[in-house]
Amino acid sequence: MSDLSFVIELTILVLAAFLGFEVISKVPTMLHTPLMSGTNFIHGIVIVGAIVILGFADDTFTKAVGFVAMVLATANVVGGWFVTDRMLEMFKRRPDPKRDDT
Amino acid sequence: MISDPDVIGLLYLVAIVCFVLALRFLSSPKQARRGNWLGGVGMLVAITTTLLIEGISNWALIVVAAAIGSVIGFIGARKVKMTAMPQMVALFNGVGGGAAALVALAEFHELDGVLVWDEALSIALSALIGSISFSGSLVAFAKLQELVSGRPIVFSGQNVVNVLVLGGAAALGVAVVAGLEAQWAIAALIVLALVFGVMFVLPIGGADMPVVISLLNAVTGLAASATGFVLDSTVLIVAGMLVGASGTLLTMLMAKAMNRSIANVLFGAFGQVQAGVGQVRADDGRTVRATSADDVAVQLSFARKVVVVPGYGMAVAQAQHDVRQLADLLEERGVDVKYAIHPVAGRMPGHMNVLLAEANVPYTQLYEMDDINSEFPQTDVALVIGANDVTNPAARSDTSSPIYGMPILDVDRSASIIVMKRSMNPGFAGIDNDLYLDEKTTMLFGDAKESVLKLISAVKTA
């Protein structure tokens, strides 16, 4: 792992906050539920932390904690992605009022 | 195996770009799905990169844990009903927050004795926020799933207890940052934070769940971000903060849609059953008029313009598919049909849009509150299906009403109103609806699905 200074990390954090607000404010109300489950998926990125902990663990305590973290994070990533995909698939249908699926 | 931190950093940058683009693509329904795929690619890059970091071992454990998590996540995602989406999101918030707290706990254990203040701060924050998100989300899940009452659960001195619990956790955090490197301290911090999470969500009523879910979403993102500080990982910091920003924005939007401050939502215990409100209304001579499906069918068939106002009641009855069928029939007869969607219809932001999309209602027929409100005066029939508080005119006129000031759909301005409802029970906010006593309003009692099916057959013969 690289050793970034605390201040640089803080700078990245603040810039990411501004970027986040910019990008998210363009998402229409209609897509707010998929947005929420999509961001739900993205915070599954904590899986990276779980891998590092479990992958470098050398005592039982850390292994146990890392294992549980890994299970939770994987469920978060996999579940979050599939449920978002399922939802967005429904939105992709063409917005033509002449429907043929009755 | 990758050992160069620059290579790792660059690959993480690729993942970050994918995540940002994924959110960017969500600004249009056509591209949104592609965006999610891109997000998936970003996640794969991040995971693969991490797995390839030199020195990673315990492969058996990693594979087993990943397999268990994948099965749980996959089955959950496939099985969940769209009506249960808020619970699902709450649950995923919880597991994400839980994972962040556990990572902090393990890292504290690993770094025992060699902790610098900024590392200690990150660990304390990650443990604190992650734990609050975990237990808070589980309570939100239990409330939405109706495992516990959706009504606020309150006791006297609640806010004092909450402050003490959070204060205790914060004090432990400060101690850890100041150099107290005892395992018990971080464990106690986590326990207190877990208690706080429970206490914090319990008093919040079901009607306010859209705000709570959004807030927990933000909190979980911040927990992931804090974990990024712990592990010096840019991808965690940025991705976590993107989620934090998204959740914060949605929280503010939801609170605004209910005309309440976020503080009022969190600490107001809104939705306790109001004593006395019901009696006052029953005495003023106006009565509720019930009608039959046949009458409604005639009214609808000969209307020029119908606005459907769907609420959570429709979703609970799983009536969205039948509602669309009814709308199709009416359109075939030349009736102009639109749907009016209140921002807090359903149990989470945008929930009603998903439910109607599931029923193949084209999103071009869905109108947001601000766009449809000007059309109610030209509307012949407003068909309210399982919606309540978002149509209550008291929000406009009655300063004593708990929902006074909340923007509502002005259904009472249409020529006639038909309310489909199971019974006269008050809505989630626990207050009566003046709309039902309006002389233009008729009520069609019964399960939403059954009523709509009756309407469909009646319209066919009308």
Boltz contact constraints between the chains, C-beta under 6 A:
constraints:
  - contact:
      token1: [A, 1]
      token2: [B, 232]
      max_distance: 6.0
  - contact:
      token1: [A, 2]
      token2: [B, 5]
      max_distance: 6.0
  - contact:
      token1: [A, 2]
      token2: [B, 232]
      max_distance: 6.0
  - contact:
      token1: [A, 3]
      token2: [B, 232]
      max_distance: 6.0
  - contact:
      token1: [A, 4]
      token2: [B, 232]
      max_distance: 6.0
  - contact:
      token1: [A, 6]
      token2: [B, 118]
      max_distance: 6.0
  - contact:
      token1: [A, 9]
      token2: [B, 229]
      max_distance: 6.0
  - contact:
      token1: [A, 9]
      token2: [B, 237]
      max_distance: 6.0
  - contact:
      token1: [A, 12]
      token2: [B, 237]
      max_distance: 6.0
  - contact:
      token1: [A, 13]
      token2: [B, 237]
      max_distance: 6.0
  - contact:
      token1: [A, 13]
      token2: [B, 241]
      max_distance: 6.0
  - contact:
      token1: [A, 16]
      token2: [B, 238]
      max_distance: 6.0
  - contact:
      token1: [A, 16]
      token2: [B, 241]
      max_distance: 6.0
  - contact:
      token1: [A, 17]
      token2: [B, 241]
      max_distance: 6.0
  - contact:
      token1: [A, 17]
      token2: [B, 245]
      max_distance: 6.0
  - contact:
      token1: [A, 20]
      token2: [B, 241]
      max_distance: 6.0
  - contact:
      token1: [A, 20]
      token2: [B, 242]
      max_distance: 6.0
  - contact:
      token1: [A, 20]
      token2: [B, 245]
      max_distance: 6.0
  - contact:
      token1: [A, 21]
      token2: [B, 245]
      max_distance: 6.0
  - contact:
      token1: [A, 23]
      token2: [B, 23]
      max_distance: 6.0
  - contact:
      token1: [A, 23]
      token2: [B, 24]
      max_distance: 6.0
  - contact:
      token1: [A, 24]
      token2: [B, 245]
      max_distance: 6.0
  - contact:
      token1: [A, 24]
      token2: [B, 246]
      max_distance: 6.0
  - contact:
      token1: [A, 24]
      token2: [B, 249]
      max_distance: 6.0
  - contact:
      token1: [A, 26]
      token2: [B, 27]
      max_distance: 6.0
  - contact:
      token1: [A, 27]
      token2: [B, 26]
      max_distance: 6.0
  - contact:
      token1: [A, 27]
      token2: [B, 27]
      max_distance: 6.0
  - contact:
      token1: [A, 29]
      token2: [B, 350]
      max_distance: 6.0
  - contact:
      token1: [A, 29]
      token2: [B, 368]
      max_distance: 6.0
  - contact:
      token1: [A, 30]
      token2: [B, 353]
      max_distance: 6.0
  - contact:
      token1: [A, 30]
      token2: [B, 363]
      max_distance: 6.0
  - contact:
      token1: [A, 31]
      token2: [B, 26]
      max_distance: 6.0
  - contact:
      token1: [A, 32]
      token2: [B, 349]
      max_distance: 6.0
  - contact:
      token1: [A, 32]
      token2: [B, 350]
      max_distance: 6.0
  - contact:
      token1: [A, 33]
      token2: [B, 348]
      max_distance: 6.0
  - contact:
      token1: [A, 33]
      token2: [B, 350]
      max_distance: 6.0
  - contact:
      token1: [A, 33]
      token2: [B, 351]
      max_distance: 6.0
  - contact:
      token1: [A, 33]
      token2: [B, 354]
      max_distance: 6.0
  - contact:
      token1: [A, 35]
      token2: [B, 26]
      max_distance: 6.0
  - contact:
      token1: [A, 36]
      token2: [B, 89]
      max_distance: 6.0
  - contact:
      token1: [A, 36]
      token2: [B, 217]
      max_distance: 6.0
  - contact:
      token1: [A, 37]
      token2: [B, 89]
      max_distance: 6.0
  - contact:
      token1: [A, 39]
      token2: [B, 243]
      max_distance: 6.0
  - contact:
      token1: [A, 39]
      token2: [B, 246]
      max_distance: 6.0
  - contact:
      token1: [A, 40]
      token2: [B, 89]
      max_distance: 6.0
  - contact:
      token1: [A, 40]
      token2: [B, 92]
      max_distance: 6.0
  - contact:
      token1: [A, 42]
      token2: [B, 19]
      max_distance: 6.0
  - contact:
      token1: [A, 42]
      token2: [B, 239]
      max_distance: 6.0
  - contact:
      token1: [A, 42]
      token2: [B, 243]
      max_distance: 6.0
  - contact:
      token1: [A, 43]
      token2: [B, 96]
      max_distance: 6.0
  - contact:
      token1: [A, 43]
      token2: [B, 220]
      max_distance: 6.0
  - contact:
      token1: [A, 43]
      token2: [B, 221]
      max_distance: 6.0
  - contact:
      token1: [A, 43]
      token2: [B, 224]
      max_distance: 6.0
  - contact:
      token1: [A, 43]
      token2: [B, 243]
      max_distance: 6.0
  - contact:
      token1: [A, 45]
      token2: [B, 224]
      max_distance: 6.0
  - contact:
      token1: [A, 45]
      token2: [B, 236]
      max_distance: 6.0
  - contact:
      token1: [A, 45]
      token2: [B, 239]
      max_distance: 6.0
  - contact:
      token1: [A, 46]
      token2: [B, 96]
      max_distance: 6.0
  - contact:
      token1: [A, 46]
      token2: [B, 99]
      max_distance: 6.0
  - contact:
      token1: [A, 46]
      token2: [B, 100]
      max_distance: 6.0
  - contact:
      token1: [A, 46]
      token2: [B, 224]
      max_distance: 6.0
  - contact:
      token1: [A, 46]
      token2: [B, 227]
      max_distance: 6.0
  - contact:
      token1: [A, 48]
      token2: [B, 46]
      max_distance: 6.0
  - contact:
      token1: [A, 48]
      token2: [B, 50]
      max_distance: 6.0
  - contact:
      token1: [A, 48]
      token2: [B, 236]
      max_distance: 6.0
  - contact:
      token1: [A, 49]
      token2: [B, 103]
      max_distance: 6.0
  - contact:
      token1: [A, 49]
      token2: [B, 227]
      max_distance: 6.0
  - contact:
      token1: [A, 49]
      token2: [B, 231]
      max_distance: 6.0
  - contact:
      token1: [A, 50]
      token2: [B, 99]
      max_distance: 6.0
  - contact:
      token1: [A, 51]
      token2: [B, 50]
      max_distance: 6.0
  - contact:
      token1: [A, 52]
      token2: [B, 231]
      max_distance: 6.0
  - contact:
      token1: [A, 53]
      token2: [B, 103]
      max_distance: 6.0
  - contact:
      token1: [A, 53]
      token2: [B, 106]
      max_distance: 6.0
  - contact:
      token1: [A, 54]
      token2: [B, 58]
      max_distance: 6.0
  - contact:
      token1: [A, 54]
      token2: [B, 61]
      max_distance: 6.0
  - contact:
      token1: [A, 54]
      token2: [B, 62]
      max_distance: 6.0
  - contact:
      token1: [A, 55]
      token2: [B, 56]
      max_distance: 6.0
  - contact:
      token1: [A, 55]
      token2: [B, 58]
      max_distance: 6.0
  - contact:
      token1: [A, 57]
      token2: [B, 58]
      max_distance: 6.0
  - contact:
      token1: [A, 61]
      token2: [B, 109]
      max_distance: 6.0
  - contact:
      token1: [A, 62]
      token2: [B, 106]
      max_distance: 6.0
  - contact:
      token1: [A, 62]
      token2: [B, 109]
      max_distance: 6.0
  - contact:
      token1: [A, 62]
      token2: [B, 110]
      max_distance: 6.0
  - contact:
      token1: [A, 65]
      token2: [B, 102]
      max_distance: 6.0
  - contact:
      token1: [A, 65]
      token2: [B, 105]
      max_distance: 6.0
  - contact:
      token1: [A, 65]
      token2: [B, 106]
      max_distance: 6.0
  - contact:
      token1: [A, 66]
      token2: [B, 106]
      max_distance: 6.0
  - contact:
      token1: [A, 67]
      token2: [B, 61]
      max_distance: 6.0
  - contact:
      token1: [A, 67]
      token2: [B, 65]
      max_distance: 6.0
  - contact:
      token1: [A, 68]
      token2: [B, 102]
      max_distance: 6.0
  - contact:
      token1: [A, 69]
      token2: [B, 99]
      max_distance: 6.0
  - contact:
      token1: [A, 69]
      token2: [B, 102]
      max_distance: 6.0
  - contact:
      token1: [A, 69]
      token2: [B, 103]
      max_distance: 6.0
  - contact:
      token1: [A, 70]
      token2: [B, 65]
      max_distance: 6.0
  - contact:
      token1: [A, 71]
      token2: [B, 65]
      max_distance: 6.0
  - contact:
      token1: [A, 71]
      token2: [B, 68]
      max_distance: 6.0
  - contact:
      token1: [A, 71]
      token2: [B, 69]
      max_distance: 6.0
  - contact:
      token1: [A, 72]
      token2: [B, 95]
      max_distance: 6.0
  - contact:
      token1: [A, 72]
      token2: [B, 98]
      max_distance: 6.0
  - contact:
      token1: [A, 72]
      token2: [B, 99]
      max_distance: 6.0
  - contact:
      token1: [A, 73]
      token2: [B, 99]
      max_distance: 6.0
  - contact:
      token1: [A, 74]
      token2: [B, 66]
      max_distance: 6.0
  - contact:
      token1: [A, 74]
      token2: [B, 69]
      max_distance: 6.0
  - contact:
      token1: [A, 74]
      token2: [B, 70]
      max_distance: 6.0
  - contact:
      token1: [A, 75]
      token2: [B, 69]
      max_distance: 6.0
  - contact:
      token1: [A, 75]
      token2: [B, 72]
      max_distance: 6.0
  - contact:
      token1: [A, 75]
      token2: [B, 73]
      max_distance: 6.0
  - contact:
      token1: [A, 75]
      token2: [B, 95]
      max_distance: 6.0
  - contact:
      token1: [A, 76]
      token2: [B, 92]
      max_distance: 6.0
  - contact:
      token1: [A, 76]
      token2: [B, 95]
      max_distance: 6.0
  - contact:
      token1: [A, 76]
      token2: [B, 96]
      max_distance: 6.0
  - contact:
      token1: [A, 78]
      token2: [B, 70]
      max_distance: 6.0
  - contact:
      token1: [A, 78]
      token2: [B, 73]
      max_distance: 6.0
  - contact:
      token1: [A, 78]
      token2: [B, 74]
      max_distance: 6.0
  - contact:
      token1: [A, 79]
      token2: [B, 73]
      max_distance: 6.0
  - contact:
      token1: [A, 79]
      token2: [B, 76]
      max_distance: 6.0
  - contact:
      token1: [A, 79]
      token2: [B, 77]
      max_distance: 6.0
  - contact:
      token1: [A, 79]
      token2: [B, 92]
      max_distance: 6.0
  - contact:
      token1: [A, 80]
      token2: [B, 92]
      max_distance: 6.0
  - contact:
      token1: [A, 81]
      token2: [B, 40]
      max_distance: 6.0
  - contact:
      token1: [A, 82]
      token2: [B, 77]
      max_distance: 6.0
  - contact:
      token1: [A, 83]
      token2: [B, 77]
      max_distance: 6.0
  - contact:
      token1: [A, 84]
      token2: [B, 36]
      max_distance: 6.0
  - contact:
      token1: [A, 85]
      token2: [B, 36]
      max_distance: 6.0
  - contact:
      token1: [A, 87]
      token2: [B, 354]
      max_distance: 6.0
  - contact:
      token1: [A, 88]
      token2: [B, 32]
      max_distance: 6.0
  - contact:
      token1: [A, 88]
      token2: [B, 33]
      max_distance: 6.0
  - contact:
      token1: [A, 88]
      token2: [B, 36]
      max_distance: 6.0
  - contact:
      token1: [A, 90]
      token2: [B, 357]
      max_distance: 6.0
  - contact:
      token1: [A, 90]
      token2: [B, 358]
      max_distance: 6.0
  - contact:
      token1: [A, 91]
      token2: [B, 29]
      max_distance: 6.0
  - contact:
      token1: [A, 91]
      token2: [B, 357]
      max_distance: 6.0
  - contact:
      token1: [A, 92]
      token2: [B, 33]
      max_distance: 6.0
  - contact:
      token1: [A, 95]
      token2: [B, 362]
      max_distance: 6.0
  - contact:
      token1: [A, 95]
      token2: [B, 363]
      max_distance: 6.0
  - contact:
      token1: [A, 95]
      token2: [B, 364]
      max_distance: 6.0
  - contact:
      token1: [A, 97]
      token2: [B, 362]
      max_distance: 6.0
  - contact:
      token1: [A, 101]
      token2: [B, 360]
      max_distance: 6.0
